[in-house]
Amino acid sequence: MDLAGRTVAVTGAGRGFGRALALGAGRLGARVFLSARSLAAAQKVADEVVVDSGAQADAFACDLADPASIRAFTGGIAARTGRVDVLINNGARYLEGPNLWDADDDAITDTIASGATGTLLTVKHLLPLLRASAGADVVNLVSSAAEPRGHRSQAHPAFYAAKAAQAGFADVLSHRLRPEGVRVISLYPPDFTDGDPLDSAWDHASRTASDPLTAQSVLDCVLFASNQPRDCFIRSFHFEQL
């Protein structure tokens, strides 16, 4: 798999799987644009990308629940490049608690705004740069919580609502952008084990049929889809749960 010469934007890249995505893209030769709520967190990961792979990495602060922050993030990318080849919508607030009253109104609003509205506005404002690519991909890290009758996660209902909205947006967008050659790819993973690409254990994680899904495998799915020929439109990845 190869991203040499391609530009990749990753939201929610300050930690966890977003950070792994940024590091992985850098190792494959991409120029990386990454965001996190905190500029300091984003810059820390950008510096790690540069040291790890020598790839060029630009850091931005972006609160996906704030439209003005999204416009500043996407405008910053537009000021630095004429195209985006891969946009990975990874950022979204997770909210715990199976009952509606387990979270206050502000937390519920922020969760839905970051996961649903944040994804929509990020795509909206980066669409001119995606259209400028010879072959653009929009990759959405949704969740098994958005699958029909999904109920395994103990996440708050607001998280379920946000992910269902994200899935609906991705579904219609895939159909409407196909004539332009822009692919929209969504992944619906269950909870998966996190990992640090800078840790030696990353390359030796157990990945058998009896193991829970790993971050390594989810990353491989993202890279696999983005490296397919342009006649191959993989709309979604769904994973068997243990």
N, C-alpha and C positions, 0 to 999 in steps of 0.2 A: 504494500500500500504506500502511496506517495502523495504528498501535498506540496511538492516543490513548486515554488512560484505562485502559489495560491494564497489568497487572503482569507483568514478565518476569524470571525467575530464570535466571542463566547460571553454570554451573560452569566452572572452568578459565579464568577471564577475565582473568588477570593479564598475558597476552601473546598474541601471535599471533592466531589466528582467534577465540578467546574474547573478546579485547579488541575485535576488529572487530564481533562480535555485540553486545556491550554498547553500543558507540558507535552502531551502526546502530539498535538498539532505542530508544536515547535520541533519535535524530534523528526517529524516527517517533512520538514522543510518549509512550513507555512510561515507567512507573516501573520502575527497574532494580535488581534485587538481584543482586550478583555476588560470586563467591568465587574465591580463589586459595589456594595452600598458604601463602603469606606474606600476612599482613594488610597489610603495607606495599605489596606489589605490587597487591593488590586495591584499596586506598585510592587509589593513584596513578591507576588506571584510572577509579575512581568520580569522582575530581576532574576527570579529562579529560572524562568524560561531561557533568558539570555545566557546565564551561566551554564545551564544544563545542555543546551543544544546550539547556542550561538545564533538562534533565530531572532529576528527583530520582533519586539513585543511592545505594544503601547497600552498603558493602563488608564482607565477612566473610572470616575465615581458614577454610579447610576442606581437610583432608587426606582425600581420598576413599578412602584405604586404612585409615582409622581411624574405626570406627563412632561413637565418642564425639564426634569432630570433626564428623561429619555431623549428629549430633543437635544439636550446638550451633549449627551453621549453619542448619538447618531451623527450630530453635526460635527463633533470632533473627529469621528472616523472619516466623514466626507471631506474634511479639511486635509486629511493625510493620504487619501487614496481615491482613485477613480472608480473602484469596483470592490465588491465583496463577493467572494466565490462561495463561501459556506458561512451561514449564520446558524449558530447553535443556541436555541432558546433553552437554556438550562436553569436560569435563575427563577425562583419562585419561593415565596415564604411557605414553610411547613408549619402547621398548627396542630397541636395534639389535643385530645379530649373527645370522647365519643358523644358527649351530650352538648346540645346547643349552648347551655349555660356554662360550659367549661371555659368560655372565652368572652372577653368584653367586646363591645361593639366596634371599637377601634381596631382590635386585632382581627376581627372577622372582616371588616372592610379592607384592611391592608392585605390580608391573605388573598381575597378575591381579586383585588386590584392588581397585585403583583403578578399573580399567575395567569389571569385572564386578560385584563386590559393591558398589562405590561407587555405580554407577548404580542398582542395585536398592534400596539403602537410601535414597538420595536421593528416589527416587520414593515409596517406602513412607512416609517421614516427611513428605513434602509432599502426599501424596494427599488428606488432609482439606481442604487449601487449594485443591487442584485441583478437588475435588468441589464446593467452594463457588462456583466460577466459573460464569458462565452458559454458557461454552463454552471448555473447557480443552484445551490441546495439550501433549503431551509429545514433544519433538523430540530424537532421539538422533543424535549425530554418530558413526556407527559407522566403517566403513572398508571399502574393497574387499577387505581382507585377510579379511573375514568371508564373502565370497562363496564358493560351492562351487568347490573346486579352484583357488582364488586362490593364486597363488604368486609374483606379480611383486615384491612388497615384500621388501626385505632385512631386514625387522624380525625380531626374535627370535621363536621359536615361542611364547613366553609372550604376546607381543602378539597373535598370531593366536588363541591360546586365549581371551584376554580379550575380544577383539572378537567371536568366535564366541558366547561366552556372552552378551554384550550383545545380539547379534542375536536369539538364541533367546528371551531375556527379553522383548525388544520385540515379537516376533512373537506370543507368547501373550498378552501384555498388551493388544495392540491388539484381539484378539478378545474378551477378558474385560471390557474397559472400554467397549467400544462401546455396550452397553445404557445406560450412564450418560451418554453423550454426550461422553466424554473421548476425544480422538483421540491415537493414538500413531504418530508419523511418524519413520521412520529414513532417514538418508542414508548411502550407501556410496561416498564419493568415493575415488578413487585419490589419490596424492600431488598436491597442488595448490600453485600459487604463492601465497606469502603476500603481504600488502599492508597498508599503513597508511592507514586512512580519513582520518587527519589530514594526509596527504601529498597534494599536488596531483596526483601521478601516479595516485592511486586512481581518479579519474574518467576517466582517459585510458588505462587499461591496454588492451593489445591483446587482443581476445577473439574471434579468428577460429577457423575450423575447424582450422587448422594449429597453433594455440597450445595449450599445456597448460591444463588447467582452472585457473581463478583463484579466489581467495578471494571476489572480488566475485560470481561466478556461484553459488558455493555459498551465500553469504549470500542472494542473490536467491531461491534455491530454498527456503530456510528461511522467508523472509517470504512467498513465494507460497503455500506450503502452509498457513501459519497464517492467511492472509487469505481462504481459500476458504469458501463457505457451509457450514453445519454438516451438510449431507447429503453432503458430499464428504470421504470418508475416504481420503486418499492414504497408503498404508502405507509406501511406500519410494521412494527415488530411486536409480537405478543409472546409472552414467556410463560411456560408452565411453572406453576408454583409448587413448592414442596408441601 
